[in-house]
Amino acid sequence: MTSIICALLWVAWAALISYVVLGWVVELGRLSWGHPIRSVYDFLGRGIRPVIRPIRDRLPPVRLGGVALDLSIIVLFVGIVILQAIIC
């Protein structure tokens, strides 16, 4: 049972990394709606955004001059790593 949970935590971690990297590619590359990378990003977002939304509601973005840094992704990363350290 522990190995299944560890595998799911690893998949969640990999999906979150992919979501972040593809988010940069989509935003900086200005990809069209039909582009395959954007389709993968949207697919990952359907699973990740509902998990991040409650964190974003409780943790406002940090203002750094004219830029707002969203810490919800970092909090989720730390949460996954802590769970991996405890369970795996």
N, C-alpha and C positions, 0 to 999 in steps of 0.2 A: 504494500500500500504506500509506503514511504517513497519508493522509487517512482510510482506514478505521480505523486505530488511533486517530487523533484523534477520530473520530466515536464510537467505542466508549468512549473515556475520557470524552467529554462525556456520553454516555448514563449511564455509571456514576456520574458526578458528580451528574447530575440525579436519578437514582434514589436516591442516598444522601441528598440534600437532601429529597426527597419522603418517604423513610423516616423521617427525623428529625422532620419537621414533622407527618406523619401519626401518628407515635408519640405526640407531645404531644397531638394531637387525640383519639386513642383513649384515652389514659390520663386526660386531664383531662375529656373529654366523657362518659366511661363509656358508650361505645356498645355496643349489643347485638351479639351474634355475627353476626347476619344483615345488619347495616348495610353498605351498599356501601363506605363509607370504610374500614371494618375489613377488608373483603375485599381492597381494594387494598393496605392495609398488610400483610396476611398474604402476599399475592402477592409484594410487594417483599421481604418478610422471608425468603422461601424462597431468594431469590438472594443477599441481603446477609448474612444470619446465618452461612452457611458461610465467608464471607470474613473476617468480624469475629471468629469464634470463635478462630482461632489467635492473633490479636492480643490478645484478652482473656485467653487462657491465659498469655501471657508478660508482660502489663502489668496488674497489679492495679489496681482502682479507687483513686482518691485520696480519702482521707477529709477532709471539710471539716465538722468538727463532727459533726452527726448525719446528714450526707448523704454518699453516696459518688458521686464523679464518674467516669463511665466515659470513659476517654480513647481507647478503641479507635476510635471514630468519628472523632475528631479526627486520629488517626494515619493512618487510611485516607484522609481528606480531603487531608492533607498529601502522602501518597504519590501520590495521583492528580494533584494540582497539580504535583508535581515531575516526574512522568512527562509531563504535558502540556507543561511548560516544556522538557524535554529533546527530546521527539519532535516536538511540533507547532511 
